[in-house]
Amino acid sequence: MGSIDLPKSPMVFHPEKRSAVGSRNSLAQESRDQQAEVDNLLAEEVDKVMNHVKAKLPKEVLQNIEVMGGLKEKVYNYFNQNYQNMFNRYIVTTEDEMVKKVRNFIDREEMKVLTRYTPKEISSLLDEVGGMDRFNTGEIEKSIVNMYGHLQGHIQRGVNDLENLTNSLLRQKTDVGAFIRGENAYSVVKCAFKDSLQKPKTVTEVKLSVNILDSELISPIFHYQVTVEYLIKDLIAKNIIDVIDKEIEQLKDDRIDQGLEELNDSEIIFEKMKKVETHTSDDQESPKSNRYKYLAKSLMSRLEGLRAEIDPEEFDQLNIRENLKKIIDLENIRNRGYNTAINSITSILDTSKMGYQYIENLKNGRELIIREYEETDAAILPDERYAIKMKYYDNAQLIEDRKAYDVQLTSFEQEVQHLWDVLQVVYTDSKFFKRISDYDDLAKIYRNKIRKNIKMKTGDPVYEELDKAWDEISFVKPAETDVEQRNRTYLFEKDKINKRLIIMKEKLQKMYGYKYPIQRRVVEERLDFLEQEFNKFDYMINPYHIQPGLLLDVDITSIKRKKATLDGMANVLNEFLHGVSKGFQDAAFASFSRRRSTVREDIDQHFATDIEMLEEKEAEAANSSKGQQYLDMLNSPEPSATINKVSTKKPARKRSTKGVVDTPKKKRGRPKKGGNGLKSL
């Protein structure tokens, strides 16, 4: 083998030869083939996906989508493309960070030349105690964390893209399931897909509303106008809940140590309620009340009514009130949660290549408006666009919004009813010279004959005297309970308005056909206006369905065959919800993972007697094996009682009896031969 086959010198340049300049192969890898390893990795992942698809889909669908042909090739391309993108991003990020670290390392090594006349140990010692800027690993650790954070973000984003593309490929359509993932589906208030009014065949419009409750926010959000007293009370209340939780955990541990049964979910709730009174009280007047255990009443009274801003004429830096407020402001409790949500959504939009040209941050109102384009006229906007409105609602705001929603729906009912009356009069006038135009005319003609020939013989009341509950537009509405009165859905009223609009359109067509007199044009113009406005109103979110918390309202317009904005916004929303919301937590499911009985050391239930009995029978028990003892125990008449009865008797000596099972001291029935090891049982 010549020297050319071993290009170890930096003077050799080649893209494939090992350890050459510009080579992608290294001698450190010996005989490993990088390309074959990558191909093997991709082939394995593709085979997993294909096996999963074959197992889930029926044979008819598999034949139609050509599993062994186009689908497998597309999945392979998705994996290959995303793998290359993630690997390239990781390499670029690593190279940038490593160049900085190597440069700093060389600078520090060059500085050591100045201490060449000093013993090496002393210079190293001086460098180590030289301060935060000398041999401090904090910055390097931060850089490494940032590197892994960026890498994880790129990998997660690539996996999300792959998942969305795979789901849409298998579905062959766009629906809510492809837009937002299952773990966040509970937060959806409303999601609607509809065709665009301007371009119904090629463009679709999506309305998505997500409600994140106060209890689900990782960092709580407060209104800017909330008082300092409220913030402090909220901190105290959270601290009280944490203290109670710790006491309950200690209580559960003590019960397990004593051999008692664990508390169930209901008992835990009641135990928590019992402990509330030890930390707080309804007595607001007494300074010795439990509610002032954490902050004195004298300090709390000084903060009464103090909001985010103090009148400059009353501001005094040496007052107790101002200094208490300053402590709260330095912690930034008032703005922390809202600013975190703003930074999260904007940074995710930037990194996801979902740029925006218009943003309005109404900080005091806790509202954020982001639009991809500044223009609001849909007629001149492109077909790929989005708009986001994020707002924090408290209970007082929702109450006012519900009042406005009630008034607006009542106004629609009045306007539609008025147009209905006008059209009814016009329709009645159009029948003036006609004897029979509809069913009502025919019934009116035969009304007297029906009374004489039928009703007088049977004694039944005539049709005109009956009470009519059905208006022939919508079915009879059931009586409202307290649930409907407090949570109005207005589905019945909206359906009735919508049906009236449809009936009026049909009646106009029946009355005039292809004629367009002034009456028809005026009525149709008014009808179109009410229909458009009602569709906008129906497209809005019903405030009765919103709970206090953060509301994310997203309007997306996307081309049906492209869906670029839809796919991009799906990743943005899921990443935002993951970073801002703790998610839904079911206490019943979570309680199983917290049970200590599944991790106790004595869960295998060792069979033994009390300490004193073991010492008395030690010599006799030594002659019998543990296996024989176990067989004798199983052969006893009451094995279940022996196993389930846990000893709570305190031992005579200071020795641990945790986990020792108490057994009956006298065995019933005749003992078997050969079982002399546990005759006392």
Long-range contacts (C-beta under 8 A, 24 or more apart in sequence): 38-83, 41-83, 42-76, 42-79, 42-80, 42-83, 43-76, 45-79, 46-72, 46-75, 46-76, 46-79, 49-75, 49-166, 50-75, 53-170, 57-170, 71-169, 74-169, 75-166, 78-162, 78-165, 78-166, 79-162, 82-158, 82-159, 82-161, 82-162, 85-154, 85-158, 86-151, 86-154, 86-155, 86-158, 89-150, 89-151, 89-154, 90-151, 90-154, 93-147, 93-150, 93-151, 94-147, 97-143, 97-144, 97-146, 97-147, 100-143, 101-140, 101-143, 108-135, 153-351, 156-575, 157-351, 157-352, 157-571, 157-575, 160-570, 160-571, 160-574, 160-575, 161-567, 161-571, 164-567, 164-570, 164-571, 165-567, 168-563, 168-567, 174-204, 174-560, 174-563, 174-566, 178-570, 179-206, 179-208, 179-566, 179-569, 179-570, 180-208, 180-210, 180-570, 180-573, 180-574, 181-574, 183-583, 184-210, 184-573, 184-574, 184-577, 184-578, 184-581, 184-583, 186-584, 187-211, 187-212, 187-216, 187-577, 187-581, 187-584, 189-541, 189-545, 189-546, 189-551, 190-541, 190-542, 190-545, 192-539, 196-383, 196-557, 197-378, 198-378, 198-379, 199-383, 202-383, 202-559, 202-560, 202-561, 203-383, 203-557, 203-558, 203-559, 203-560, 204-557, 204-558, 204-559, 204-560, 205-555, 205-556, 205-557, 206-554, 206-555, 206-556, 206-557, 206-558, 206-566, 207-539, 207-554, 207-555, 208-552, 208-553, 208-554, 208-556, 208-573, 209-541, 209-551, 209-552, 209-553, 209-554, 210-551, 210-552, 210-554, 210-573, 210-577, 211-546, 211-547, 211-549, 211-550, 211-551, 211-552, 212-549, 212-550, 212-551, 212-552, 212-577, 212-580, 212-581, 213-547, 213-548, 213-549, 214-548, 214-549, 216-549, 216-581, 216-582, 216-583, 216-584, 217-337, 217-549, 217-550, 217-580, 217-581, 217-582, 218-340, 218-579, 218-580, 218-581, 218-582, 219-336, 219-337, 219-340, 219-341, 219-580, 220-337, 221-337, 221-338, 221-341, 221-366, 221-392, 221-549, 221-550, 222-333, 222-334, 222-337, 222-338, 223-366, 223-392, 223-394, 224-308, 224-334, 224-335, 224-363, 224-364, 224-365, 224-366, 225-307, 225-308, 225-364, 226-307, 226-308, 226-334, 227-303, 227-304, 227-305, 227-306, 227-307, 228-303, 228-306, 228-307, 228-324, 228-325, 228-328, 229-300, 229-303, 229-304, 229-305, 229-306, 231-328, 231-333, 231-334, 232-295, 232-300, 232-303, 232-328, 235-333, 236-294, 236-295, 239-294, 240-276, 240-279, 240-280, 240-294, 243-279, 244-272, 244-275, 244-276, 244-279, 245-272, 247-275, 248-272, 248-275, 252-596, 253-596, 256-596, 256-597, 256-600, 257-658, 258-648, 259-646, 259-647, 259-648, 260-648, 262-595, 262-596, 262-597, 265-587, 265-588, 265-591, 268-591, 299-324, 308-334, 335-363, 338-363, 338-366, 338-392, 340-580, 341-368, 341-390, 341-550, 341-580, 342-368, 342-390, 344-576, 344-579, 344-580, 345-370, 345-388, 345-390, 345-572, 345-576, 346-370, 348-572, 348-575, 348-576, 348-579, 349-572, 352-568, 352-571, 352-572, 352-575, 353-568, 354-386, 354-565, 354-568, 354-569, 354-572, 365-391, 366-391, 366-392, 367-391, 367-392, 378-557, 381-557, 383-557, 383-558, 383-559, 384-557, 384-558, 384-559, 384-562, 384-564, 384-565, 385-556, 385-557, 385-565, 386-554, 386-555, 386-556, 386-557, 386-565, 386-569, 387-554, 387-555, 388-552, 388-553, 388-554, 388-555, 389-552, 389-553, 389-554, 390-550, 390-551, 390-552, 390-553, 391-550, 391-551, 391-553, 392-549, 392-550, 392-551, 393-546, 393-548, 393-549, 393-550, 393-551, 394-548, 395-548, 398-543, 398-546, 398-547, 398-548, 401-543, 401-546, 402-488, 402-543, 402-544, 405-542, 405-543, 405-544, 406-488, 408-537, 409-490, 409-493, 409-494, 409-537, 412-497, 412-530, 412-533, 412-534, 412-537, 413-493, 413-497, 415-530, 416-497, 416-500, 416-501, 416-530, 416-534, 417-500, 419-504, 419-523, 419-526, 419-527, 419-530, 420-500, 420-504, 422-523, 423-504, 423-507, 423-508, 423-523, 426-511, 426-519, 426-523, 427-507, 427-511, 430-511, 473-499, 473-500, 473-503, 474-499, 487-544, 487-545, 488-542, 488-544, 489-542, 489-544, 489-545, 490-542, 490-544, 494-538, 497-534, 498-534, 498-538, 501-527, 501-530, 501-531, 501-534, 550-580, 552-576, 600-659, 601-659, 602-658, 602-659, 602-660, 605-643, 605-661, 606-659, 606-660, 606-661, 607-633, 607-642, 607-661, 607-663, 608-660, 608-661, 608-663, 609-662, 609-663, 609-665, 609-680, 609-681, 610-647, 610-649, 610-651, 610-657, 610-660, 610-662, 611-651, 611-652, 611-653, 611-655, 611-657, 611-660, 612-651, 612-652, 613-665, 613-680, 617-680, 620-676, 620-677, 620-679, 621-677, 621-678, 623-676, 623-677, 624-676, 624-677, 624-678, 625-677, 628-674, 628-675, 628-677, 629-677, 629-678, 632-671, 632-672, 632-675, 632-677, 632-678, 632-681, 633-663, 633-678, 633-681, 635-672, 635-675, 636-667, 636-681, 637-667, 637-668, 637-669, 638-664, 638-668
